[in-house]
Amino acid sequence: MSDSNPSAASSQRHSSDIQQLVGLLGNLMPLLLRLQSHGFEQPFRTAPGSFPMPNPVLDYQAAENMIGDMIAETLRSLSAYLEANAAQHAGLENCVAIVTQAANKFTERDFAQAFNLIYFAYRAIEAARAADPRVPLPRQASIDRTQSSIH
């Protein structure tokens, strides 16, 4: 009979998934910086009746829109989380300033810096959670995200 523990296997798989995600996010920062530094090179082209042909301008616009949407949604989520929890958990108060800075960078379309600040906010939340296990995870925010004011 095997001594394998399903809970331990699940935990190892979860840890592996997180490590892979951290690696992917680490690769995303250089991509964001590269996308921000490139200008528009060619006009948009399509082949009749098909998907758009490879085009640096289209790729740039798609990447910029995708990253912008991801950052905007994350800022809304963090804002709602902090509105619901910062007053009850002193360790979260410094996150408000970080998320505000990220929102300002997002407004300036400095997506790389906004993304970096969002990462710092998540890191600060994890530090607060390590100090006080009662601090909820950001995805546990129960406030209506459309009422958020830090974005």
Secondary structure, 3 states (H helix, E strand, C coil): CCCCCHHHHHHHHHHHHHHHHHHHHHHHHHHHHHHHHCCCCCCCCECCCCCECCCHHHHHHHHHHHHHHHHHHHHHHHHHHHHHHCCCCHHHHHHHHHHHHHHHHHHCCCHHHHHHHHHHHHHHHHHHHHHCCCCCCHHHCCCCHHHCCCC
